């Protein structure tokens, strides 16, 4: 599957599901099967296997760890203001780190550290001599992550979640090797529709409980893993079909290219809205509107951050004004 805009579109669709899942969303248990795993899969897709372990480590410090620290401070300031406004402020809210599990971060920021750990571990796995070893080790570590859930073991910095997601990272890397240039649109559409039908059938037969930040994989492991992969492939196929729709492709791929910033700060804007419209009073339609509002505001903030603080959002320089173009 060639890069083009498909990966960015998948990220754009995925980040909207992440935001919507943080509001009022009746179908959340269904897309929770894949809306976070797909980001690990997509990260594996764009992983540069030619880099050394040291080069990967340094690059991910810049693109993940530095933004993590920046957004941790920015998000904490946002939530302190929210708690001051609603009258629930206590001194513990001044702490940058949430004292629940060892190293449990605030809201969506867990993803930054988990992806950093997954990428660094996989950069070591990638140095193995053949794909059989890479697949075997990736699956073993993913199953180890599942065993941590079974035995209720939580590791610092979401290492348990990172291990569980390594198999998705590996599959993403393997998918990047596929050559699909000659596949016509009608076949992409057929595969996308088929994947949607199969996904709906399977989740109505068997629906496990998935919460990747807490490393909850509550179900029989192999069937659950299969449904998670099916959901990821469904989103990729939908993204591929969307790539044939010019205006929609442009808008969603732009969101996808800036999804990391949106991932980090959208939750603050959602809770600002809840100051005016408490969550227990919001309808399903209202939840979707709040999600769209948080998305738009996050993108506006992202533009400002890229212009004035590019280092803190993992950018070397400001993106050009033609970023909206194909």
C-alpha positions as CSV (number, residue, x, y, z in Angstrom):
1,X,0.0,0.0,0.0
2,X,1.8,3.2,-1.2
3,X,2.0,6.2,1.1
4,X,0.5,9.1,-0.9
5,X,-2.3,10.5,1.3
6,X,-3.7,7.2,2.5
7,X,-1.7,7.2,5.8
8,X,-2.4,10.8,6.6
9,X,-6.1,10.3,5.8
10,X,-6.2,7.3,8.2
11,X,-4.6,9.4,10.9
12,X,-7.1,12.1,10.2
13,X,-10.1,9.7,10.5
14,X,-8.4,8.0,13.5
15,X,-7.9,11.3,15.5
16,X,-11.5,12.3,15.0
17,X,-12.5,8.9,16.5
18,X,-10.2,9.6,19.4
19,X,-11.7,13.0,20.0
20,X,-15.3,11.8,19.6
21,X,-14.6,8.9,22.0
22,X,-13.8,11.5,24.7
23,X,-17.2,13.1,24.4
24,X,-20.7,11.5,24.2
25,X,-20.4,8.6,21.7
26,X,-22.7,5.6,21.8
27,X,-20.5,3.5,19.4
28,X,-17.3,4.0,21.4
29,X,-16.9,0.3,22.4
30,X,-16.8,-0.6,18.7
31,X,-14.1,1.7,17.4
32,X,-12.1,1.4,20.6
33,X,-11.1,-1.9,19.1
34,X,-8.9,-0.2,16.6
35,X,-8.8,3.6,16.9
36,X,-5.6,3.6,18.9
37,X,-4.0,0.4,17.6
38,X,-4.2,1.9,14.1
39,X,-1.9,4.8,15.1
40,X,0.8,2.2,16.1
41,X,0.2,0.4,12.8
42,X,0.6,3.6,10.8
43,X,3.7,4.5,12.8
44,X,5.1,1.2,11.9
45,X,4.3,1.9,8.2
46,X,6.4,5.0,8.1
47,X,9.2,3.6,10.3
48,X,12.6,4.0,8.7
49,X,14.3,0.7,9.2
50,X,17.5,1.9,7.7
51,X,18.2,4.2,10.7
52,X,20.5,2.9,13.4
53,X,19.1,2.3,16.9
54,X,20.8,5.5,18.1
55,X,19.5,7.5,15.2
56,X,15.9,6.3,15.9
57,X,16.3,7.1,19.6
58,X,17.5,10.7,18.9
59,X,14.8,11.3,16.3
60,X,12.1,10.1,18.6
61,X,13.4,12.3,21.4
62,X,12.9,15.3,19.2
63,X,9.5,14.2,17.7
64,X,7.9,12.6,20.8
65,X,9.7,13.3,24.1
66,X,10.2,17.0,23.7
67,X,6.6,17.6,22.5
68,X,5.5,15.3,25.4
69,X,7.2,17.6,28.0
70,X,5.9,20.7,26.3
71,X,2.3,19.5,26.1
72,X,2.4,18.1,29.6
73,X,3.1,21.6,30.9
74,X,0.6,23.2,28.5
75,X,-2.2,20.7,29.3
76,X,-1.6,21.0,33.1
77,X,-2.0,24.8,32.9
78,X,-5.2,24.3,30.9
79,X,-6.7,22.0,33.5
80,X,-5.6,24.2,36.4
81,X,-7.6,27.0,34.8
82,X,-10.6,24.7,34.3
83,X,-10.5,23.6,38.0
84,X,-10.2,27.2,39.1
85,X,-13.2,28.2,37.0
86,X,-15.4,25.4,38.3
87,X,-14.3,25.8,41.9
88,X,-12.8,22.3,42.2
89,X,-9.1,23.3,42.4
90,X,-6.9,21.6,44.9
91,X,-3.1,21.9,45.3
92,X,-2.5,18.4,43.8
93,X,-3.6,19.8,40.4
94,X,-0.3,21.7,40.3
95,X,1.5,18.4,39.9
96,X,2.6,17.7,36.4
97,X,2.3,14.0,36.8
98,X,-0.9,12.2,37.7
99,X,-0.3,10.1,40.8
100,X,-2.4,7.1,40.0
101,X,-0.2,4.3,38.5
102,X,3.5,4.6,38.2
103,X,4.2,7.1,35.4
104,X,0.6,7.3,34.3
105,X,0.4,10.5,32.3
106,X,-2.5,13.0,31.9
107,X,-5.1,12.0,29.4
108,X,-4.1,11.4,25.8
109,X,-0.4,12.3,26.5
110,X,0.2,8.6,27.4
111,X,0.4,8.0,23.7
112,X,3.6,10.0,23.3
113,X,5.6,7.9,25.7
114,X,4.0,4.6,24.6
115,X,4.8,5.3,21.0
116,X,8.4,6.3,21.9
117,X,9.0,3.1,23.8
118,X,7.4,0.9,21.1
119,X,9.5,2.6,18.4
120,X,12.7,2.2,20.3
121,X,12.1,-1.4,21.1
122,X,11.1,-2.2,17.5
123,X,14.2,-0.5,16.2
124,X,16.1,-3.2,18.1
125,X,13.8,-6.0,16.8
126,X,14.3,-4.6,13.2
127,X,18.0,-5.5,13.4
128,X,17.2,-9.2,13.5
129,X,18.3,-11.1,10.4
130,X,14.9,-12.1,8.9
131,X,11.2,-11.3,9.0
132,X,10.3,-14.6,10.7
133,X,12.4,-13.6,13.8
134,X,10.9,-10.1,13.7
135,X,7.3,-11.4,13.6
136,X,8.0,-14.0,16.3
137,X,9.6,-11.5,18.7
138,X,6.9,-8.9,18.1
139,X,4.1,-11.4,18.8
140,X,5.9,-12.7,21.9
141,X,6.3,-9.2,23.3
142,X,2.7,-8.3,22.4
143,X,1.5,-11.5,24.2
144,X,3.7,-10.5,27.2
145,X,1.8,-7.2,27.3
146,X,-1.5,-9.1,27.4
147,X,-0.2,-11.2,30.3
148,X,0.5,-8.0,32.2
149,X,-3.1,-7.2,31.8
150,X,-4.2,-10.7,32.9
151,X,-2.2,-10.5,36.0
152,X,-3.0,-6.8,36.6
153,X,0.5,-5.6,36.4
154,X,1.0,-1.9,35.4
155,X,4.4,-0.8,34.4
156,X,5.8,2.8,34.5
157,X,5.5,5.0,31.4
158,X,2.8,2.6,29.9
159,X,5.5,0.1,29.0
160,X,2.8,-2.7,29.3
161,X,0.6,-0.9,26.7
162,X,3.7,-0.3,24.5
163,X,4.5,-4.0,24.5
164,X,0.9,-4.9,23.6
165,X,1.0,-2.6,20.6
166,X,4.3,-3.8,19.1
167,X,2.6,-6.4,16.9
168,X,0.6,-3.6,15.3
169,X,3.8,-1.6,14.7
170,X,5.4,-4.6,13.1
171,X,2.4,-5.4,10.8
172,X,2.4,-1.7,9.7
173,X,6.0,-2.1,8.7
174,X,5.2,-5.3,6.8
175,X,2.3,-3.6,5.0
176,X,4.6,-0.8,3.8
177,X,6.4,-3.4,1.6
178,X,3.2,-4.2,-0.4
179,X,3.0,-2.9,-4.0
180,X,-0.6,-1.9,-4.8
181,X,-0.2,0.7,-7.5
182,X,-2.1,-1.4,-10.1
183,X,-5.2,-2.0,-8.0
184,X,-8.2,-0.2,-9.4
185,X,-10.6,2.0,-7.4
186,X,-13.4,-0.4,-7.8
187,X,-11.4,-3.1,-6.0
188,X,-10.5,-0.8,-3.2
189,X,-14.2,0.1,-2.8
190,X,-15.2,-3.5,-2.8
191,X,-12.6,-4.4,-0.2
192,X,-13.6,-1.4,2.0
193,X,-17.3,-2.4,1.9
194,X,-16.5,-6.0,2.6
195,X,-14.3,-5.1,5.5
196,X,-17.1,-2.9,7.0
197,X,-19.6,-5.8,6.6
198,X,-17.2,-8.4,8.2
199,X,-16.4,-6.0,11.1
200,X,-20.0,-5.4,11.9
201,X,-20.8,-9.1,11.8
202,X,-17.8,-10.0,14.0
203,X,-18.5,-7.3,16.7
204,X,-22.1,-8.4,16.9
205,X,-20.9,-12.0,17.5
206,X,-18.1,-11.1,19.9
207,X,-17.2,-7.8,21.4
208,X,-14.2,-7.6,23.8
209,X,-13.4,-4.6,26.0
210,X,-10.3,-2.7,24.8
211,X,-8.7,0.3,26.5
212,X,-5.1,0.6,25.3
213,X,-3.9,3.4,27.7
214,X,-4.8,1.1,30.6
215,X,-3.6,-2.0,28.7
216,X,-7.1,-3.5,29.0
217,X,-7.5,-6.4,26.5
218,X,-10.5,-8.1,28.1
219,X,-11.3,-11.1,25.9
220,X,-9.8,-14.3,24.3
221,X,-6.5,-13.1,23.0
222,X,-6.4,-14.3,19.4
223,X,-10.0,-13.5,18.4
224,X,-9.6,-10.1,20.1
225,X,-6.4,-9.5,18.2
226,X,-8.1,-10.5,15.0
227,X,-10.9,-8.1,15.4
228,X,-8.5,-5.3,16.3
229,X,-6.5,-6.0,13.1
230,X,-9.7,-6.1,11.1
231,X,-10.7,-2.7,12.4
232,X,-7.3,-1.3,11.5
233,X,-7.5,-2.7,8.0
234,X,-11.1,-1.4,7.6
235,X,-9.9,2.1,8.4
236,X,-7.0,1.8,6.0
237,X,-9.3,0.7,3.2
238,X,-11.8,3.5,3.9
239,X,-8.8,5.9,3.8
240,X,-7.7,4.5,0.5
241,X,-11.2,5.0,-1.0
242,X,-11.3,8.5,0.5
243,X,-8.0,9.2,-1.3
244,X,-10.0,9.3,-4.6
245,X,-12.2,12.2,-3.4
246,X,-10.0,15.3,-3.9
247,X,-11.6,17.9,-1.5
248,X,-12.3,15.4,1.2
249,X,-8.8,13.9,0.8
250,X,-7.1,17.3,1.2
251,X,-9.0,18.2,4.4
252,X,-8.7,14.9,6.2
253,X,-5.0,14.4,5.2
254,X,-4.2,17.8,6.6
255,X,-5.8,16.8,9.9
256,X,-3.8,13.6,9.8
257,X,-0.4,15.4,9.2
258,X,-1.1,17.4,12.4
259,X,-2.7,14.7,14.4
260,X,0.0,14.5,17.1
261,X,-0.7,18.0,18.3
262,X,-4.5,17.4,18.1
263,X,-4.0,14.2,20.1
264,X,-2.3,16.2,22.9
265,X,-4.5,19.2,23.4
266,X,-8.0,18.4,22.3
267,X,-9.1,17.1,25.7
268,X,-8.5,20.6,27.3
269,X,-11.0,22.2,24.9
270,X,-13.5,19.5,25.5
271,X,-13.5,20.2,29.2
272,X,-13.7,23.9,28.7
273,X,-16.9,23.3,26.8
274,X,-18.1,21.1,29.7
275,X,-17.9,24.2,32.0
276,X,-20.8,25.6,30.0
277,X,-22.5,22.4,29.0
278,X,-21.9,19.6,31.6
279,X,-21.2,16.3,30.0
280,X,-24.3,14.6,31.6
281,X,-26.5,17.2,29.7
282,X,-24.9,16.7,26.3
283,X,-26.7,14.6,23.6
284,X,-25.0,12.4,21.0
285,X,-25.3,15.1,18.4
286,X,-23.9,17.6,20.9
287,X,-21.0,15.3,21.6
288,X,-20.1,15.2,17.9
289,X,-20.3,19.0,17.7
290,X,-18.0,19.3,20.7
291,X,-15.6,16.9,19.1
292,X,-15.6,19.0,15.9
293,X,-15.1,22.2,17.9
294,X,-12.2,20.7,19.8
295,X,-10.7,19.5,16.5
296,X,-10.9,22.9,14.8
297,X,-9.5,24.8,17.9
298,X,-6.7,22.3,18.2
299,X,-5.7,22.8,14.6
300,X,-5.7,26.5,15.0
301,X,-3.4,26.2,18.0
302,X,-1.3,23.8,16.1
303,X,-0.7,26.5,13.3
304,X,0.4,29.0,16.0
305,X,2.7,26.4,17.7
306,X,4.3,25.4,14.4
307,X,5.0,29.1,13.6
308,X,6.4,30.2,16.9
309,X,7.5,27.0,18.7
310,X,8.2,24.3,16.0
311,X,10.7,22.5,18.2
312,X,8.0,21.8,20.8
313,X,5.7,20.2,18.3
314,X,8.4,18.0,16.8
315,X,8.9,20.1,13.7
316,X,12.3,21.3,12.3
317,X,10.7,24.3,10.6
318,X,7.4,25.8,9.8
319,X,5.4,24.0,7.1
320,X,4.9,25.9,3.9
321,X,1.6,27.6,3.0
322,X,1.0,25.1,0.2
323,X,0.5,22.2,2.8
324,X,-3.2,22.2,1.8
325,X,-2.3,21.3,-1.7
326,X,-1.9,17.7,-2.9
